Amino acid sequence: MFKTLKHTWRYWYICTIIGLIVMYPNFVSDGQGWEYDKEYGVEIPIKYQIHGIDISRHNGLIDWKKINDDRLENNLIKFIIIKATEGTDLVDANFETNWASAKNAGFVRGAYHFYTPYTDPKLQALNFIINAKHEKGDFVPVLDFEKNGRTRAERKALSNNVKIWLETVEKYLGVKPIIYTNKPIFREYIKGKLDEYPIWISDYSSENLNNFDCKNLILWQHSATGKVPGIKADVDFNVFMGTPHKFQKFLL
């Protein structure tokens, strides 16, 4: 009987070891670190702790009570980045409401400016500064830089003009803004020219960003098709690529 028990335990021990070897890639691979969230209808990279969304008037009028109820129930969405301005004079139609409501609902809120290559960068920065009234505890400002110039002259001056916007806002708020962008714009206009600024990258096709050469990468917009209670239109989902401690360093 002792011999039989010994053989049984050895059999299960061997099976367990084999199972762990087979399953190991699922535990350690970034490519496998995703989990489908039925509530939000989107794959979530579960290796990261801090998730958030970004919104603008294109998301329509938002039911902030539903969003707040969802925050209290699910506790996944920690921050909301809100479109404030565009160009030299446009203010997002829903910014004022979204800005106040996000804070009242208990989210970390941030504001972004959509950069237009064909208008004065300093006037664009002033448009943002005047309308996005940041307070202590807000996320640092964001520049949405995803369009290149319409002409050769605009494209040639683009990196320098973007830096004017960044430096103007930094001088006013005392922190370096984050640049939101895509890979083509990053490679052509940011890498080697604006390396000192934190980067928020838009990439919906990659399982991980291990091959993306950017030392200041802090945010990843990984989906544009999320669903959030209280928001009728599809929502962009993002992750902060760092620890909660590091996240605190990007708050005013």
N, C-alpha and C positions, 0 to 999 in steps of 0.2 A: 504494500500500500504506500509506504514511504517513497519507494522508487517511482510509483505511478504519479504521486503528487509532485515529486521533483521534476519529472518529465513534463508535467502539465504547466508548472510555473516557468520552466525553461521555454516551453512553446509560446506562452503568452508574452514572456520577456522579449523573445526574438521578434514576434509579431509587432509588439509596441515599438521596438527600435526601427524596424522596417517602415512602419507607418509614419514615424517622426521624420525619417529621411525623405520619404515621398512627399510629405506635407510641408517640409521646411521652406521650399520656395514660396509657398503661399503666405507664410508668416513674415518673411524678410524682404520679399520683392516689392519695390514701389509699384510695379505694374499690377500687382495683386492687391494693393492696399486701398481698394475701393469698395464701397458698399452702397447698394441702391436704397434710397430713402423714399418710401412710398408717399410720405406726407408731402414731400417737395418735388417728387417725380424726377429726381436727378441722382446721378452717381456722386457720392461724396468721398473725397480722399480722406480716409479715417485716420491716417497717420498724423494729420494736423489737428490742433485743438481749437483754433479760433476761426470761425466761418462768418461770412457776411455777404451782403448783397449791395448792388448799386442801382439807383433809380433816377428817373427824370420824368418830365411831363409825358413821355411816350408810354409810361406805365399807367397813365390815367389817374383819376382820383382814387386815393387810397383809403381804405377803411382801417384807420389806425387802431381802433378798438380790437379788431380781429387780429391784427399783427401783434399787438401787445398780449392778447390772450394766448397766441401761439408761442410767443417768447416765454411766457410763464410756464406753459405746458411742456414745450419741447426743449427749450434752452440750447438750441443749436446756433441760431443767428445772433451774433454778438455785436456786429457793427453794420451801419448803413452809410454808404457814400452817396451823396446827393448832388445832382447837377445844379450848379448855381448860375453860371453865366456862360456866354459864348461871344467871341469876337469883342468888339469895343463897346457895344451898347445893349446886347440882348441879355435879358434875365429870364431864366426858366420860369414859365407861368406858374408852376406849382412849388417853386423853391421855398418861398416864405412859409407856406403851410407845412411842407415836408420837413423843413429845418426845425421848426418849433415842435412838431409832433414827434419826430424821432427822439428828441431829448426827453419830452414828456413821457414817452413810452419806455424809457430806460435803456435805450441803445447808445453805444458810442457812435457819434455821428461825425461825418466828414463832408467836405464840400469840394466839388471839382469844377474847373473851367475848361470848356472845349476850345482849343486853340485853332484859330483860322490863320493860315500862312500869308494871307493877302492884306491884313490890316496891322496897324501899329502895335507892336508888342507891349509897349509901356502903357498905352491906353487900354489894352486888353487887361493888363495887370490891375490897373486902377478900377476897371469895371468889376473885377472880382473882389478886390479889397473893400470897395464901398458896399457891395451887396452881400458878401459872405461874412457876416459878423461873427467871427470865431470867439469862443469862450474857453476858459480853462477846462480841460478834460476832453475837448474835441480832438478828433484825429487831425494830423497835420494836413495842410492844403495839398490838392492834387491838380496837376496839369494833364488834361486829356490830349495827348499829342499823337494823332493817328493819321493825319493827312499831310501829304507832301504838297509842294507848291504847284501852281498851275503853269508857271513859266520857268524858264531856266534861271532867270534872275532870282525869283522867289525861292527856288530850290537851293541855289548857291548860298543865299543869306539865311536859310532856315535855321540851322543849328545856332548861329549867333543870335538871331532874333528870339528864339525860344529861350536862350540863356538870359536875355534881357528880362523876359517875363519872370523867369525863375528868381533872378537876383532882386528884382523889384519887390516881389512878394516876400522873399526871404528877409530883405531889409526891414520890411514893415512888421512881419510876425516873429522874426527872430529864429526861424527854423527852416531847414531845407525842404522845399516841396518835393512830393513824389511825382514821378513821371509815369503816367499810364500810357502804354503803347502796344504795338504788335511787333512781331519779329522782324519783318522787312524794314519798318521805320527805325527800329532799334539798331539794326546792323548798318544802315546807311547814314543816319543822322545823330545817333546818340553814342554808340560805342566809339571810344577814343576821343570823343568831343565833350560829352557831358557825364563822364564816368563817376563824378562825385555825388550824383543824385540817386536816391533810392528808386527802384524800378518796380512797377506793377505791370505784369505782362498778360496779354490776352492770348490764350492758346486753348482751343477746344478739342484738339485732335491727339495730343500727347498724353501718355499714361503717367509720365513724370517729366521733370525738367532737368534731369541729370546732365544732358548734353547741351544745355543752354548756357553759354559762356557769359555769365554776368555775376560779378561778385556782390553787387548791391541789390539782388533780387529779393523782394520782401512780400509781394502779393502776387497771386495767380488767379486770374479770371478763367475758370475751367469750364464753365457752361453758360449758355445764354438762353436756356429753355427750362429753367426752374419754375416751379409753381409755389406761390406763397399765399396762404389765406389772407384775404383783404386786398390782394392785388390781382386784377383781372388779366393783365397782359403777362407774357413770359418775363422772367426775372433773371438777371445775371447773378451767378453764384461765384464767390471768391473764397480763397483761404489765405490767411496770414501765415507765411512760411517761417515761423519762428516760435519761440516759447512765449507764454503769457508775460514773463518778465521783459522780454524784448519788445512785446507789443506796447507795454507801458511807456517805452522810450519814444514812441511815435504819437504820444498824446501831448497836447499843449499844456 
